[in-house]
Amino acid sequence: MLSLLAARLLPYIEESGTAKEIIDNLKSDEEIKITPQLAEVSKSLGQPVLDALSELMEGNVREEVYIRALQLLEKMGGSSAVSIVKTAGNNPIPSVRAQAFRSLAKMAPGDPSLLSHYMQALSDDEVDVRREGARGLGTIDDPRSVDTLLALVHGKSLGGGEEHPRVEE
Protein backbone atom coordinates (compact mmCIF):
# COMPACT_ATOMS: atom_id res chain seq x y z
CA MET A 1 0.00 0.00 0.00
CA LEU A 2 2.73 2.45 0.95
CA SER A 3 4.73 1.60 -2.17
CA LEU A 4 1.70 2.46 -4.34
CA LEU A 5 1.27 5.75 -2.53
CA ALA A 6 4.98 6.53 -2.90
CA ALA A 7 4.84 5.82 -6.63
CA ARG A 8 1.98 8.31 -7.02
CA LEU A 9 3.74 11.00 -5.00
CA LEU A 10 7.11 10.59 -6.69
CA PRO A 11 6.38 12.85 -9.68
CA TYR A 12 5.71 15.75 -7.30
CA ILE A 13 8.99 15.50 -5.43
CA GLU A 14 11.84 17.70 -6.66
CA GLU A 15 14.25 15.36 -8.48
CA SER A 16 17.52 17.05 -7.51
CA GLY A 17 16.65 17.03 -3.81
CA THR A 18 15.69 13.38 -3.89
CA ALA A 19 18.85 12.41 -5.81
CA LYS A 20 20.93 14.24 -3.21
CA GLU A 21 19.12 12.40 -0.39
CA ILE A 22 19.80 9.04 -2.04
CA ILE A 23 23.51 9.82 -2.36
CA ASP A 24 23.64 11.15 1.21
CA ASN A 25 22.10 7.88 2.41
CA LEU A 26 24.71 5.88 0.49
CA LYS A 27 27.44 7.94 2.17
CA SER A 28 26.03 7.59 5.68
CA ASP A 29 27.87 5.74 8.42
CA GLU A 30 24.74 3.76 9.22
CA GLU A 31 24.06 0.33 7.75
CA ILE A 32 21.60 0.64 4.88
CA LYS A 33 19.96 -1.96 2.69
CA ILE A 34 19.94 -1.54 -1.05
CA THR A 35 16.39 -2.67 -1.72
CA PRO A 36 14.53 -3.16 -4.99
CA GLN A 37 12.25 -0.30 -3.88
CA LEU A 38 15.21 2.08 -3.53
CA ALA A 39 16.43 0.98 -6.95
CA GLU A 40 12.98 1.57 -8.46
CA VAL A 41 12.76 5.06 -6.97
CA SER A 42 16.29 5.82 -8.18
CA LYS A 43 15.50 4.49 -11.63
CA SER A 44 12.31 6.54 -11.87
CA LEU A 45 14.24 9.69 -10.92
CA GLY A 46 16.50 8.94 -13.87
CA GLN A 47 19.41 11.06 -14.98
CA PRO A 48 19.88 13.17 -11.81
CA VAL A 49 20.52 9.99 -9.79
CA LEU A 50 22.73 8.46 -12.49
CA ASP A 51 24.77 11.68 -12.68
CA ALA A 52 25.14 11.75 -8.90
CA LEU A 53 26.17 8.08 -8.81
CA SER A 54 28.68 8.63 -11.60
CA GLU A 55 30.19 11.56 -9.72
CA LEU A 56 30.28 9.49 -6.54
CA MET A 57 32.11 6.65 -8.29
CA GLU A 58 34.74 9.09 -9.57
CA GLY A 59 35.24 10.62 -6.13
CA ASN A 60 37.19 9.57 -3.10
CA VAL A 61 34.79 7.83 -0.71
CA ARG A 62 34.89 4.91 1.70
CA GLU A 63 34.94 1.36 0.38
CA GLU A 64 31.43 0.56 1.63
CA VAL A 65 30.04 3.65 -0.15
CA TYR A 66 31.44 2.47 -3.49
CA ILE A 67 29.99 -0.99 -2.88
CA ARG A 68 26.57 0.41 -1.94
CA ALA A 69 26.57 2.52 -5.10
CA LEU A 70 27.49 -0.50 -7.23
CA GLN A 71 24.74 -2.58 -5.62
CA LEU A 72 22.22 0.20 -6.31
CA LEU A 73 23.35 0.51 -9.93
CA GLU A 74 23.11 -3.28 -10.28
CA LYS A 75 19.50 -3.26 -9.11
CA MET A 76 18.66 -0.21 -11.24
CA GLY A 77 19.97 -1.85 -14.41
CA GLY A 78 20.04 -0.31 -17.86
CA SER A 79 22.84 0.71 -20.20
CA SER A 80 23.68 3.92 -18.34
CA ALA A 81 24.10 2.01 -15.08
CA VAL A 82 26.27 -0.60 -16.83
CA SER A 83 28.52 2.18 -18.16
CA ILE A 84 29.04 3.57 -14.67
CA VAL A 85 29.75 0.12 -13.23
CA LYS A 86 32.34 -0.56 -15.96
CA THR A 87 34.42 2.38 -14.72
CA ALA A 88 34.63 0.82 -11.25
CA GLY A 89 36.69 -2.01 -12.72
CA ASN A 90 39.64 0.39 -12.45
CA ASN A 91 39.05 1.40 -8.84
CA PRO A 92 42.17 1.09 -6.63
CA ILE A 93 40.24 -0.87 -3.95
CA PRO A 94 40.21 -4.63 -4.74
CA SER A 95 36.82 -5.34 -3.15
CA VAL A 96 35.27 -2.53 -5.21
CA ARG A 97 36.74 -3.96 -8.41
CA ALA A 98 35.43 -7.42 -7.47
CA GLN A 99 31.96 -5.99 -6.78
CA ALA A 100 32.03 -4.16 -10.12
CA PHE A 101 32.65 -7.38 -12.05
CA ARG A 102 30.09 -9.25 -9.94
CA SER A 103 27.52 -6.55 -10.70
CA LEU A 104 28.31 -6.53 -14.42
CA ALA A 105 27.75 -10.29 -14.62
CA LYS A 106 24.33 -9.88 -13.00
CA MET A 107 23.34 -6.79 -14.98
CA ALA A 108 24.30 -7.99 -18.44
CA PRO A 109 24.88 -11.76 -18.46
CA GLY A 110 26.13 -12.96 -21.83
CA ASP A 111 26.90 -9.45 -23.13
CA PRO A 112 29.83 -9.96 -25.53
CA SER A 113 30.86 -6.31 -25.17
CA LEU A 114 31.98 -7.14 -21.61
CA LEU A 115 34.49 -9.79 -22.75
CA SER A 116 37.43 -7.37 -22.62
CA HIS A 117 36.42 -6.21 -19.12
CA TYR A 118 36.35 -9.77 -17.81
CA MET A 119 39.69 -10.52 -19.49
CA GLN A 120 41.08 -7.41 -17.76
CA ALA A 121 39.78 -8.78 -14.45
CA LEU A 122 41.64 -12.06 -15.03
CA SER A 123 44.91 -10.11 -15.16
CA ASP A 124 44.28 -8.48 -11.77
CA ASP A 125 46.63 -9.13 -8.85
CA GLU A 126 43.72 -9.85 -6.48
CA VAL A 127 42.20 -13.34 -6.36
CA ASP A 128 38.63 -12.12 -5.73
CA VAL A 129 38.75 -9.84 -8.77
CA ARG A 130 40.02 -12.67 -10.98
CA ARG A 131 37.36 -14.97 -9.57
CA GLU A 132 34.56 -12.52 -10.45
CA GLY A 133 36.11 -12.01 -13.88
CA ALA A 134 36.00 -15.77 -14.46
CA ARG A 135 32.38 -15.93 -13.35
CA GLY A 136 31.44 -13.12 -15.71
CA LEU A 137 33.40 -14.71 -18.53
CA GLY A 138 31.41 -17.89 -17.98
CA THR A 139 28.25 -16.07 -19.05
CA ILE A 140 29.64 -15.18 -22.49
CA ASP A 141 29.32 -17.60 -25.39
CA ASP A 142 32.51 -16.83 -27.26
CA PRO A 143 35.42 -19.09 -28.27
CA ARG A 144 37.90 -16.78 -26.47
CA SER A 145 36.00 -17.06 -23.20
CA VAL A 146 35.74 -20.85 -23.53
CA ASP A 147 39.48 -21.21 -24.21
CA THR A 148 40.36 -18.93 -21.29
CA LEU A 149 38.02 -20.75 -18.91
CA LEU A 150 39.43 -24.14 -19.94
CA ALA A 151 42.93 -22.88 -19.17
CA LEU A 152 41.73 -21.68 -15.74
CA VAL A 153 40.11 -25.04 -14.98
CA HIS A 154 43.47 -26.67 -15.73
CA GLY A 155 45.19 -24.33 -13.25
CA LYS A 156 46.83 -21.94 -15.71
CA SER A 157 46.59 -18.22 -15.06
CA LEU A 158 46.30 -15.65 -17.82
CA GLY A 159 49.81 -14.50 -16.88
CA GLY A 160 51.25 -17.97 -17.53
CA GLY A 161 51.77 -19.25 -13.98
CA GLU A 162 49.55 -21.35 -11.78
CA GLU A 163 46.11 -19.99 -10.99
CA HIS A 164 44.78 -19.72 -7.46
CA PRO A 165 42.37 -22.57 -6.54
CA ARG A 166 39.54 -20.11 -5.79
CA VAL A 167 39.72 -18.83 -9.37
CA GLU A 168 39.88 -22.38 -10.77
CA GLU A 169 36.74 -23.19 -8.83
CORKADA-V421583 format. One record per residue. RES is the residue in one letter. PHI is phi in degrees with one decimal (999 if undefined). OMEGA is omega in whole degrees, -180 to 180 (none if undefined). Layout:
res->{RES & RES}
phi->{PHI & PHI}
omega->{OMEGA & OMEGA}
//
This chain:
res->{M & L & S & L & L & A & A & R & L & L & P & Y & I & E & E & S & G & T & A & K & E & I & I & D & N & L & K & S & D & E & E & I & K & I & T & P & Q & L & A & E & V & S & K & S & L & G & Q & P & V & L & D & A & L & S & E & L & M & E & G & N & V & R & E & E & V & Y & I & R & A & L & Q & L & L & E & K & M & G & G & S & S & A & V & S & I & V & K & T & A & G & N & N & P & I & P & S & V & R & A & Q & A & F & R & S & L & A & K & M & A & P & G & D & P & S & L & L & S & H & Y & M & Q & A & L & S & D & D & E & V & D & V & R & R & E & G & A & R & G & L & G & T & I & D & D & P & R & S & V & D & T & L & L & A & L & V & H & G & K & S & L & G & G & G & E & E & H & P & R & V & E & E}
phi->{999 & -65.0 & -66.1 & -67.0 & -64.0 & -61.5 & -62.2 & -74.6 & -80.9 & -50.4 & -62.4 & -94.1 & -90.2 & -63.0 & -61.4 & -65.2 & -65.4 & -69.3 & -61.3 & -62.7 & -63.9 & -62.5 & -65.2 & -60.4 & -65.8 & -63.4 & -83.9 & -64.9 & -79.4 & -78.8 & -69.5 & -128.7 & -99.6 & -92.1 & -95.0 & -59.4 & -66.8 & -62.8 & -63.8 & -66.2 & -62.6 & -61.0 & -64.4 & -70.8 & -74.3 & 73.6 & -57.6 & -58.1 & -71.6 & -61.4 & -62.5 & -65.9 & -67.6 & -62.8 & -63.1 & -60.9 & -66.4 & -88.1 & -86.0 & -116.3 & -126.9 & -66.6 & -53.1 & -66.4 & -70.5 & -57.7 & -65.4 & -60.9 & -63.3 & -64.4 & -64.9 & -66.3 & -60.5 & -58.5 & -72.9 & -69.3 & 69.5 & 96.6 & -66.3 & -66.1 & -65.3 & -60.3 & -60.5 & -67.5 & -64.7 & -56.1 & -64.9 & -71.1 & -65.4 & -107.0 & -64.2 & -71.1 & -91.8 & -55.5 & -67.0 & -72.0 & -60.9 & -61.0 & -63.2 & -60.6 & -70.0 & -63.1 & -65.9 & -59.9 & -63.8 & -80.0 & -75.9 & -140.4 & -62.7 & 83.4 & -72.1 & -64.9 & -69.8 & -91.4 & -52.4 & -65.4 & -67.8 & -67.8 & -64.5 & -60.3 & -61.9 & -71.1 & -96.8 & -69.8 & -72.1 & -88.9 & -60.4 & -63.2 & -68.0 & -62.3 & -61.0 & -68.3 & -63.1 & -65.4 & -62.2 & -63.8 & -60.9 & -66.4 & -89.5 & -101.9 & -90.0 & -150.1 & -56.1 & -65.6 & -70.5 & -63.8 & -61.6 & -65.2 & -65.7 & -63.3 & -63.3 & -63.5 & -61.2 & -88.3 & 85.0 & -99.3 & -84.3 & -63.7 & -79.0 & 107.9 & -88.5 & -82.7 & -89.9 & -66.2 & -56.3 & -68.8 & -78.9 & -56.8 & -54.3}
omega->{180 & 180 & 177 & 178 & 180 & 180 & 179 & -179 & -175 & -179 & -177 & 180 & 179 & -174 & -175 & 178 & -179 & 178 & 179 & 179 & 179 & -180 & 178 & 177 & 178 & -178 & -174 & 178 & -179 & 176 & 177 & 177 & 175 & -174 & 173 & 179 & 177 & 178 & 180 & 177 & 180 & 180 & -179 & 176 & 171 & -170 & 178 & 179 & 179 & 178 & 180 & 178 & 178 & 178 & 179 & -178 & 179 & -177 & 180 & -178 & 180 & -180 & -177 & 178 & 176 & -177 & 176 & -180 & 178 & 178 & 177 & 178 & 178 & -179 & 178 & -180 & 179 & -175 & 179 & 178 & 178 & 180 & 179 & -179 & 179 & -178 & -179 & 176 & 179 & -179 & -180 & -178 & -176 & -178 & 177 & 177 & 180 & 179 & 179 & -180 & 176 & -180 & 179 & -180 & 179 & -176 & -174 & 180 & 178 & -178 & -177 & 179 & 179 & -178 & -178 & 178 & 179 & 177 & 176 & -180 & -179 & 177 & -177 & 178 & -175 & -178 & -177 & 178 & 178 & 180 & 179 & 175 & 179 & 178 & 178 & 179 & 179 & 179 & -174 & 179 & -178 & -179 & 180 & 180 & 179 & 180 & -180 & -180 & 177 & 178 & 179 & 180 & 179 & 173 & -179 & 177 & 179 & 180 & 176 & 180 & 177 & 179 & 178 & -179 & -179 & 177 & 177 & -178 & none}
//
